[in-house]
Amino acid sequence: MDYDEKDPDNNTIAAIGWHDGLSQKEVWSCSAGWWKLEPGRAVRCDIGIVLNPDNVVVCVAKIKGIVKREDMRMWFLGDLAGERYEPWIGKTFERNDSKNPIAYFDEHAIIPPESVTNKMTILNSR
């Protein structure tokens, strides 16, 4: 980045976004914020799924909370979701073509990790 951005703990953020080769931990640290969110919906989120530009899952995190900044942008607090969600990594997540980078999904529309097979998407088309 060509400007200074800080995380909620006032640490400088080195990068925002995704590029090939990042670990899930690196993806989460540069994807957790600062977002323009609908606060009521965001607070109810339990899982954060980070997609690359091809809609492939590159990180899954459990959301613990949200930090609000003065300009009303928000930062997700959370940790990697763990082994249970590994079957989602590398799978395509079908989402709408909205230019908004944040999307909310009904948890019942997402295929549970234990039901994912090799060549499937992880969002049911209900």
DSSP file (Angstrom, degrees, kcal/mol; ACC not computed):
  #  RESIDUE AA STRUCTURE BP1 BP2  ACC     N-H-->O    O-->H-N    N-H-->O    O-->H-N    TCO  KAPPA ALPHA  PHI   PSI    X-CA   Y-CA   Z-CA
    1    1 A M              0   0    0      0, 0.0     4,-0.1     0, 0.0     0, 0.0   0.000 360.0 360.0 360.0 151.2    0.0    0.0    0.0
    2    2 A D        +     0   0    0      2,-0.1     2,-0.3     0, 0.0     0, 0.0   0.084 360.0  53.0-103.4  23.6    1.1    3.5   -0.6
    3    3 A Y  S    S-     0   0    0      2,-0.0     2,-0.5     0, 0.0     0, 0.0  -0.969  90.8 -97.1-148.7 160.8   -0.5    4.9    2.6
    4    4 A D        +     0   0    0     -2,-0.3     2,-0.4     8,-0.1    10,-0.1  -0.697  40.2 175.5 -84.7 128.8   -0.5    4.1    6.3
    5    5 A E        -     0   0    0     -2,-0.5     8,-2.9     8,-0.4     2,-0.3  -0.987  13.0-153.6-129.8 141.9   -3.3    1.9    7.5
    6    6 A K  B     -A   12   0A   0     -2,-0.4     6,-0.2     6,-0.2    -2,-0.0  -0.889   8.8-134.3-118.8 146.6   -3.6    0.6   11.1
    7    7 A D    >   -     0   0    0      4,-2.5     3,-2.3    -2,-0.3     6,-0.0  -0.298  48.3 -84.6 -83.3 178.8   -5.3   -2.4   12.5
    8    8 A P  T 3  S+     0   0    0      0, 0.0    -1,-0.1     0, 0.0    60,-0.0   0.747 132.2  54.2 -60.2 -22.3   -7.5   -2.1   15.7
    9    9 A D  T 3  S-     0   0    0      2,-0.1     3,-0.1     3,-0.0    -3,-0.0   0.299 120.8-109.2 -92.2   9.5   -4.4   -2.5   17.9
   10   10 A N  S <  S+     0   0    0     -3,-2.3     2,-0.3     1,-0.3     3,-0.0   0.672  71.1 144.4  70.5  20.6   -2.7    0.4   16.0
   11   11 A N        -     0   0    0      1,-0.1    -4,-2.5     0, 0.0    -1,-0.3  -0.688  58.1-105.0 -84.6 143.4   -0.2   -1.9   14.2
   12   12 A T  B     -A    6   0A   0     -2,-0.3     2,-0.6    -6,-0.2    -6,-0.2  -0.486  29.5-132.7 -68.6 134.5    0.7   -0.9   10.6
   13   13 A I        -     0   0    0     -8,-2.9    -8,-0.4    -2,-0.2     3,-0.1  -0.795  13.5-162.9 -89.7 124.0   -1.0   -3.1    8.0
   14   14 A A        +     0   0    0     -2,-0.6     2,-0.3     1,-0.2    -1,-0.1   0.810  68.5   0.9 -77.9 -30.5    1.6   -4.2    5.5
   15   15 A A        -     0   0    0     14,-0.1     2,-0.4     2,-0.1    -1,-0.2  -0.994  53.1-152.6-156.1 153.5   -1.0   -5.3    2.8
   16   16 A I        +     0   0    0     -2,-0.3     2,-0.3    -3,-0.1    15,-0.2  -0.999  64.5  22.0-128.0 134.2   -4.6   -5.6    2.1
   17   17 A G  S    S-     0   0    0     13,-2.0     2,-0.3    -2,-0.4    13,-0.1  -0.800  83.6 -65.8 116.5-157.6   -6.0   -8.2   -0.2
   18   18 A W        +     0   0    0     -2,-0.3     2,-0.3    13,-0.0    -2,-0.1  -0.977  34.2 172.6-139.9 146.1   -4.8  -11.5   -1.6
   19   19 A H    >   -     0   0    0     -2,-0.3     3,-1.5    33,-0.0    -2,-0.0  -0.972  47.4 -80.2-148.8 154.5   -2.1  -13.0   -3.8
   20   20 A D  T 3  S+     0   0    0     -2,-0.3    -2,-0.0     1,-0.2     0, 0.0  -0.163 111.3  32.5 -51.9 137.8   -1.1  -16.5   -4.6
   21   21 A G  T 3  S+     0   0    0      1,-0.3    -1,-0.2    -3,-0.0     2,-0.2   0.321  79.6 135.1  98.6  -7.5    1.0  -18.2   -1.9
   22   22 A L    <   -     0   0    0     -3,-1.5    -1,-0.3     1,-0.1     2,-0.1  -0.496  53.3-125.3 -73.0 143.3   -0.4  -16.5    1.2
   23   23 A S     >  -     0   0    0     -2,-0.2     4,-2.6     1,-0.1     5,-0.2  -0.381  28.4-105.7 -75.1 164.8   -1.2  -18.8    4.2
   24   24 A Q  H  > S+     0   0    0      1,-0.2     4,-2.9     2,-0.2     5,-0.2   0.906 123.3  53.8 -58.8 -40.4   -4.7  -18.7    5.7
   25   25 A K  H  > S+     0   0    0      1,-0.2     4,-2.2     2,-0.2    -1,-0.2   0.916 110.1  46.1 -61.5 -42.9   -3.3  -16.7    8.6
   26   26 A E  H  > S+     0   0    0      2,-0.2     4,-1.5     1,-0.2    -1,-0.2   0.901 111.8  51.9 -65.5 -40.9   -1.8  -14.1    6.3
   27   27 A V  H  < S+     0   0    0     -4,-2.6     4,-0.4     1,-0.2     3,-0.3   0.938 110.7  47.9 -60.2 -46.7   -5.0  -14.0    4.2
   28   28 A W  H >X S+     0   0    0     -4,-2.9     4,-1.5     1,-0.2     3,-1.2   0.917 108.5  53.8 -62.5 -42.7   -7.1  -13.3    7.4
   29   29 A S  H 3< S+     0   0    0     -4,-2.2    -1,-0.2     1,-0.3    -2,-0.2   0.802 116.2  38.5 -65.6 -27.4   -4.7  -10.6    8.7
   30   30 A C  T 3< S+     0   0    0     -4,-1.5   -13,-2.0    -3,-0.3    -1,-0.3   0.314 120.6  45.6-104.2  10.3   -5.0   -8.7    5.4
   31   31 A S  T <4 S+     0   0    0     -3,-1.2    -2,-0.2    -4,-0.4    -3,-0.2   0.484  84.1  88.4-122.7  -8.5   -8.7   -9.3    4.9
   32   32 A A  S  < S+     0   0    0     -4,-1.5    44,-3.3    -5,-0.1     2,-0.3   0.669  84.4 105.0 -72.9 -16.9  -10.3   -8.7    8.2
   33   33 A G  E     -B   75   0B   0     42,-0.3    42,-0.2     1,-0.2    -1,-0.1  -0.977  63.3 -17.6-175.8-178.0  -10.9   -5.0    7.8
   34   34 A W  E     +     0   0B   0     40,-0.5     2,-0.3    -2,-0.3    -1,-0.2   0.555  66.4 156.6 -87.9 123.0  -11.6   -2.1    7.3
   35   35 A W  E     -B   74   0B   0     39,-3.0    39,-3.4    -3,-0.2     2,-0.8  -0.826  48.7-124.0-117.3 149.5  -15.0   -2.7    5.7
   36   36 A K        +     0   0    0     -2,-0.3     2,-0.3    37,-0.2    37,-0.1  -0.864  52.0 171.4 -86.1 112.4  -18.2   -0.7    5.2
   37   37 A L        -     0   0    0     -2,-0.8     3,-0.1    35,-0.5     0, 0.0  -0.809  48.0-111.3-123.8 159.4  -20.6   -3.2    6.7
   38   38 A E    >>  -     0   0    0     -2,-0.3     4,-2.7     1,-0.2     3,-0.6  -0.841  37.9-151.1 -85.2 104.4  -24.2   -3.4    7.7
   39   39 A P  H 3> S+     0   0    0      0, 0.0     4,-2.5     0, 0.0     5,-0.2   0.838  87.3  52.5 -53.3 -44.4  -23.5   -3.5   11.5
   40   40 A G  H 3> S+     0   0    0      1,-0.2     4,-0.8     2,-0.2    -2,-0.0   0.908 116.1  39.8 -60.6 -42.5  -26.6   -5.5   12.5
   41   41 A R  H X4 S+     0   0    0     -3,-0.6     3,-0.5     2,-0.2     4,-0.4   0.907 114.0  53.8 -72.3 -41.7  -25.9   -8.3   10.0
   42   42 A A  H >< S+     0   0    0     -4,-2.7     3,-1.4     1,-0.2    -2,-0.2   0.885 103.5  56.0 -61.9 -39.4  -22.2   -8.3   10.6
   43   43 A V  H 3< S+     0   0    0     -4,-2.5    -1,-0.2     1,-0.3    -2,-0.2   0.822 104.7  54.2 -62.8 -30.9  -22.5   -8.7   14.3
   44   44 A R  T << S+     0   0    0     -4,-0.8    -1,-0.3    -3,-0.5    -2,-0.2   0.544  84.1 112.3 -81.1  -6.5  -24.6  -11.9   13.7
   45   45 A C    <   +     0   0    0     -3,-1.4     3,-0.1    -4,-0.4    -3,-0.0  -0.471  36.6 175.1 -72.1 135.1  -21.9  -13.5   11.5
   46   46 A D        +     0   0    0      1,-0.3    17,-2.7    -2,-0.2     2,-0.4   0.692  66.8  40.6-105.3 -30.5  -20.1  -16.5   13.0
   47   47 A I  E     -C   62   0B   0     15,-0.3     2,-0.5    31,-0.0    -1,-0.3  -0.967  62.4-156.9-126.4 136.3  -17.9  -17.5   10.0
   48   48 A G  E     -C   61   0B   0     13,-3.1    13,-2.7    -2,-0.4     2,-0.5  -0.963   9.7-166.7-109.7 126.2  -15.9  -15.4    7.6
   49   49 A I  E     -C   60   0B   0     -2,-0.5     2,-0.5    11,-0.2    11,-0.2  -0.963   5.9-156.9-114.9 120.2  -15.1  -16.9    4.3
   50   50 A V  E     -C   59   0B   0      9,-2.8     8,-3.0    -2,-0.5     9,-1.2  -0.858  10.4-165.4-101.6 127.1  -12.4  -15.2    2.2
   51   51 A L  E     -C   57   0B   0     -2,-0.5     6,-0.2     6,-0.2    41,-0.1  -0.808  14.8-131.8-108.7 149.2  -12.5  -15.8   -1.6
   52   52 A N    >   -     0   0    0      4,-2.3     3,-2.3    -2,-0.3     4,-0.1  -0.346  48.2 -84.3 -83.8 178.8   -9.9  -15.0   -4.2
   53   53 A P  T 3  S+     0   0    0      0, 0.0    -1,-0.1     0, 0.0    -2,-0.0   0.693 131.7  57.0 -61.1 -16.8  -10.9  -13.2   -7.4
   54   54 A D  T 3  S-     0   0    0      2,-0.1     3,-0.1    38,-0.0     0, 0.0   0.230 120.4-108.4 -95.1  13.5  -11.9  -16.5   -8.9
   55   55 A N  S <  S+     0   0    0     -3,-2.3    38,-3.1     1,-0.2     2,-0.4   0.783  71.9 144.8  63.9  30.6  -14.4  -17.2   -6.0
   56   56 A V  B     -E   92   0C   0     36,-0.2    -4,-2.3    -4,-0.1     2,-0.3  -0.855  56.6-112.0 -98.9 133.4  -12.2  -19.9   -4.6
   57   57 A V  E     +C   51   0B   0     34,-2.8    33,-2.8    -2,-0.4    -6,-0.2  -0.483  42.7 164.5 -68.4 123.7  -12.1  -20.2   -0.8
   58   58 A V  E     +     0   0B   0     -8,-3.0     2,-0.3     1,-0.3   -31,-0.2   0.453  64.8  17.0-117.0  -7.6   -8.6  -19.2    0.5
   59   59 A C  E     -C   50   0B   0     -9,-1.2    -9,-2.8   -32,-0.1     2,-0.4  -0.943  52.4-166.1-164.4 141.8   -9.4  -18.7    4.2
   60   60 A V  E     +C   49   0B   0     -2,-0.3    21,-2.7   -11,-0.2    22,-0.4  -0.996  19.1 177.0-131.1 128.2  -12.1  -19.6    6.8
   61   61 A A  E     -CD  48  80B   0    -13,-2.7   -13,-3.1    -2,-0.4     2,-0.6  -0.945  30.9-123.4-130.8 150.6  -12.3  -17.8   10.1
   62   62 A K  E     -CD  47  79B   0     17,-3.0    17,-1.4    -2,-0.3     2,-0.4  -0.840  32.0-132.7 -90.4 125.3  -14.5  -17.9   13.2
   63   63 A I  E     + D   0  78B   0    -17,-2.7    15,-0.3    -2,-0.6     3,-0.1  -0.658  29.4 173.1 -83.0 128.0  -15.8  -14.3   13.9
   64   64 A K  E     -     0   0B   0     13,-3.6     2,-0.3    -2,-0.4    14,-0.2   0.628  61.2 -42.8-105.3 -21.3  -15.5  -13.3   17.5
   65   65 A G  E     - D   0  77B   0     12,-1.5    12,-3.0   -23,-0.0     2,-0.4  -0.985  52.4-102.8 175.3-175.4  -16.5   -9.7   17.2
   66   66 A I  E     - D   0  76B   0     -2,-0.3     2,-0.4    10,-0.2    10,-0.2  -0.996  16.1-149.6-138.3 140.3  -16.3   -6.4   15.3
   67   67 A V  E     - D   0  75B   0      8,-2.5     8,-2.2    -2,-0.4     2,-0.4  -0.933  16.4-146.2-109.1 134.4  -14.3   -3.2   16.0
   68   68 A K  E     - D   0  74B   0     -2,-0.4     2,-0.2     6,-0.2     6,-0.2  -0.835   7.6-152.7-102.6 136.0  -15.8    0.1   14.8
   69   69 A R    >   -     0   0    0      4,-2.6     3,-2.4    -2,-0.4     0, 0.0  -0.619  34.6-100.8 -99.5 164.3  -13.6    2.9   13.6
   70   70 A E  T 3  S+     0   0    0      1,-0.3    -1,-0.1    -2,-0.2    -2,-0.0   0.823 124.1  54.6 -54.7 -34.4  -14.6    6.6   13.7
   71   71 A D  T 3  S-     0   0    0      2,-0.1    -1,-0.3     1,-0.1     3,-0.1   0.319 120.9-109.7 -84.7  10.8  -15.5    6.6   10.0
   72   72 A M  S <  S+     0   0    0     -3,-2.4   -35,-0.5     1,-0.3     2,-0.2   0.530  74.5 137.8  72.5   9.3  -17.9    3.6   10.7
   73   73 A R        -     0   0    0    -37,-0.1    -4,-2.6   -39,-0.1     2,-0.3  -0.584  42.5-144.0 -77.6 151.7  -15.7    1.1    8.9
   74   74 A M  E     -BD  35  68B   0    -39,-3.4   -39,-3.0    -6,-0.2   -40,-0.5  -0.871  13.3-151.1-127.0 154.9  -15.4   -2.1   10.7
   75   75 A W  E     -BD  33  67B   0     -8,-2.2    -8,-2.5    -2,-0.3     2,-0.4  -0.980  20.8-130.5-122.9 128.6  -12.8   -4.8   11.4
   76   76 A F  E     - D   0  66B   0    -44,-3.3     2,-0.4    -2,-0.4   -10,-0.2  -0.653  16.5-152.9 -79.4 132.5  -13.7   -8.4   12.0
   77   77 A L  E     + D   0  65B   0    -12,-3.0   -13,-3.6    -2,-0.4   -12,-1.5  -0.894  42.3 105.8-100.3 134.6  -12.0  -10.0   15.1
   78   78 A G  E     - D   0  63B   0     -2,-0.4     2,-0.3   -15,-0.3   -15,-0.2  -0.986  53.3-112.4 175.3 179.8  -11.5  -13.7   14.9
   79   79 A D  E     - D   0  62B   0    -17,-1.4   -17,-3.0    -2,-0.3    -2,-0.0  -0.872  50.9 -72.1-130.9 162.5   -9.2  -16.7   14.4
   80   80 A L  E     - D   0  61B   0     -2,-0.3   -19,-0.3   -19,-0.3    -1,-0.1  -0.278  44.6-127.0 -54.9 143.0   -8.8  -19.3   11.8
   81   81 A A        -     0   0    0    -21,-2.7     3,-0.3     1,-0.2   -20,-0.2   0.716  45.9-135.7 -73.4 -21.9  -11.8  -21.7   11.9
   82   82 A G    >   -     0   0    0    -22,-0.4     3,-1.5     1,-0.2     4,-0.3  -0.370  39.5 -35.7 100.1-176.7   -9.6  -24.9   12.1
   83   83 A E  G >  S+     0   0    0      1,-0.3     3,-1.8     2,-0.2    -1,-0.2   0.785 120.1  69.4 -58.0 -34.6   -9.4  -28.3   10.6
   84   84 A R  G 3  S+     0   0    0     -3,-0.3    -1,-0.3     1,-0.3    -2,-0.1   0.841 103.8  45.0 -55.0 -33.2  -13.2  -28.9   10.4
   85   85 A Y  G X> S+     0   0    0     -3,-1.5     3,-1.8     1,-0.2     4,-0.7   0.421  81.1 101.1 -94.1   0.6  -13.4  -26.2    7.6
   86   86 A E  G X4 S+     0   0    0     -3,-1.8     3,-1.1    -4,-0.3    -1,-0.2   0.839  71.5  66.8 -54.7 -36.2  -10.3  -27.5    5.6
   87   87 A P  G 34 S+     0   0    0      0, 0.0    -1,-0.3     0, 0.0    -2,-0.1   0.760  97.0  56.8 -59.5 -20.9  -12.6  -29.2    3.1
   88   88 A W  G X4 S+     0   0    0     -3,-1.8     3,-2.1     2,-0.1   -31,-0.4   0.790  82.5 101.8 -77.3 -27.7  -13.8  -25.7    2.0
   89   89 A I  T << S+     0   0    0     -3,-1.1   -31,-0.2    -4,-0.7     3,-0.1  -0.359  91.9  13.2 -63.3 129.8  -10.3  -24.5    1.2
   90   90 A G  T 3  S+     0   0    0    -33,-2.8    -1,-0.3     1,-0.3     2,-0.2   0.372 100.7 120.4  87.2  -4.3   -9.7  -24.5   -2.6
   91   91 A K    <   -     0   0    0     -3,-2.1   -34,-2.8   -34,-0.1    -1,-0.3  -0.642  67.9-109.2 -93.2 151.5  -13.4  -25.0   -3.4
   92   92 A T  B     -E   56   0C   0     28,-0.4    30,-1.9    -2,-0.2     2,-0.6  -0.577  23.4-155.2 -78.3 139.2  -15.4  -22.6   -5.5
   93   93 A F        -     0   0    0    -38,-3.1     2,-0.4    -2,-0.3    28,-0.0  -0.952  13.8-140.3-116.6 108.7  -18.1  -20.6   -3.7
   94   94 A E        +     0   0    0     -2,-0.6     2,-0.3    29,-0.1   -39,-0.0  -0.554  35.5 160.8 -71.2 122.5  -20.8  -19.5   -6.1
   95   95 A R        -     0   0    0     -2,-0.4    28,-0.0     1,-0.1    -2,-0.0  -0.909  41.5 -86.6-137.4 166.8  -21.9  -15.9   -5.3
   96   96 A N        -     0   0    0     -2,-0.3    -1,-0.1     1,-0.1     7,-0.0  -0.099  40.2-108.4 -68.7 173.3  -23.7  -13.2   -7.1
   97   97 A D        +     0   0    0      2,-0.0    -1,-0.1     0, 0.0     0, 0.0   0.174  66.0 143.0 -90.3  18.2  -21.9  -10.7   -9.4
   98   98 A S        -     0   0    0      1,-0.1    -3,-0.0     2,-0.1     5,-0.0  -0.255  52.9-139.4 -57.9 143.3  -22.3   -7.8   -7.0
   99   99 A K  S    S+     0   0    0      2,-0.0    -1,-0.1     3,-0.0    -2,-0.0   0.594  76.4 105.3 -79.0 -10.9  -19.3   -5.5   -6.9
  100  100 A N        -     0   0    0      1,-0.2    -2,-0.1     2,-0.1     0, 0.0  -0.577  66.7-149.5 -69.5 124.5  -19.7   -5.3   -3.1
  101  101 A P  S    S+     0   0    0      0, 0.0     2,-0.5     0, 0.0    -1,-0.2   0.667  78.1  73.3 -73.3 -14.1  -16.9   -7.4   -1.6
  102  102 A I        +     0   0    0    -66,-0.1     2,-0.3     2,-0.0    -2,-0.1  -0.872  60.2 172.7-102.2 129.7  -19.0   -8.3    1.4
  103  103 A A        -     0   0    0     -2,-0.5     2,-0.4     2,-0.0    -8,-0.0  -0.982  20.1-145.8-133.1 147.7  -21.9  -10.8    0.9
  104  104 A Y        -     0   0    0     -2,-0.3     2,-0.4   -59,-0.0   -62,-0.0  -0.934  17.2-171.1-114.9 136.6  -24.1  -12.4    3.6
  105  105 A F        -     0   0    0     -2,-0.4     2,-0.3     5,-0.0     5,-0.0  -0.958  30.2-110.6-129.0 145.4  -25.4  -16.0    3.2
  106  106 A D    >   -     0   0    0     -2,-0.4     3,-2.2     1,-0.1     4,-0.5  -0.585  29.1-132.7 -68.5 129.0  -27.9  -18.0    5.1
  107  107 A E  G >  S+     0   0    0     -2,-0.3     3,-0.9     1,-0.3    -1,-0.1   0.769 104.6  62.6 -58.8 -25.4  -25.9  -20.7    6.9
  108  108 A H  G 3  S+     0   0    0      1,-0.2    -1,-0.3     3,-0.0    16,-0.0   0.654  95.8  60.3 -74.9 -13.9  -28.4  -23.3    5.6
  109  109 A A  G <  S+     0   0    0     -3,-2.2    15,-3.4     2,-0.1     2,-0.5   0.597  90.2  83.9 -86.4 -11.8  -27.4  -22.6    2.0
  110  110 A I  B <  S-F  123   0D   0     -3,-0.9    13,-0.2    -4,-0.5    12,-0.1  -0.790  84.9-120.4 -98.1 132.1  -23.8  -23.5    2.6
  111  111 A I        -     0   0    0     11,-1.9     5,-0.1    -2,-0.5    -2,-0.1  -0.513  35.5-111.3 -68.5 127.6  -22.8  -27.2    2.4
  112  112 A P    >   -     0   0    0      0, 0.0     3,-2.2     0, 0.0     4,-0.4  -0.278  25.6-115.5 -59.2 146.4  -21.3  -28.3    5.7
  113  113 A P  G >  S+     0   0    0      0, 0.0     3,-1.3     0, 0.0    -2,-0.1   0.844 114.1  58.9 -53.1 -37.2  -17.5  -29.0    5.5
  114  114 A E  G 3  S+     0   0    0      1,-0.3   -29,-0.0   -27,-0.0    -3,-0.0   0.629 105.1  51.0 -71.5 -10.7  -18.0  -32.7    6.2
  115  115 A S  G <  S+     0   0    0     -3,-2.2     2,-0.3     2,-0.1    -1,-0.3   0.409  83.0 114.3-103.2   0.4  -20.3  -33.1    3.2
  116  116 A V    <   -     0   0    0     -3,-1.3     2,-0.2    -4,-0.4     6,-0.1  -0.540  46.7-164.9 -77.0 133.5  -17.9  -31.5    0.6
  117  117 A T    >   -     0   0    0     -2,-0.3     3,-1.2     4,-0.2    -2,-0.1  -0.622  36.9 -88.6-109.0 175.4  -16.6  -33.7   -2.1
  118  118 A N  T 3  S+     0   0    0      1,-0.2    -2,-0.0    -2,-0.2    -1,-0.0   0.838 116.5  29.7 -54.5 -45.2  -13.6  -33.0   -4.4
  119  119 A K  T 3  S+     0   0    0    -28,-0.1     2,-0.3     2,-0.0    -1,-0.2  -0.098  95.1 105.0-115.6  37.2  -15.3  -31.2   -7.3
  120  120 A M    <   -     0   0    0     -3,-1.2   -28,-0.4     2,-0.0     2,-0.2  -0.767  64.5-120.6-114.5 160.6  -18.3  -29.4   -5.8
  121  121 A T        -     0   0    0     -2,-0.3   -28,-0.2   -30,-0.1    -4,-0.2  -0.564  23.4-130.9 -86.3 162.6  -19.1  -25.8   -5.0
  122  122 A I  S    S+     0   0    0    -30,-1.9   -11,-1.9    -2,-0.2     2,-0.5   0.263  81.7  79.8-104.7  14.4  -19.9  -25.1   -1.3
  123  123 A L  B    S-F  110   0D   0    -31,-0.3   -13,-0.2   -13,-0.2   -29,-0.1  -0.976  75.6-133.6-121.4 121.3  -23.1  -23.1   -1.8
  124  124 A N        -     0   0    0    -15,-3.4     2,-1.1    -2,-0.5    -2,-0.1  -0.410  14.9-131.8 -65.2 144.3  -26.3  -25.0   -2.5
  125  125 A S              0   0    0      1,-0.2    -1,-0.1    -2,-0.1   -16,-0.0  -0.607 360.0 360.0 -98.0  73.0  -28.4  -23.5   -5.3
  126  126 A R              0   0    0     -2,-1.1    -1,-0.2   -17,-0.1    -2,-0.0   0.437 360.0 360.0 -84.5 360.0  -31.7  -23.4   -3.5
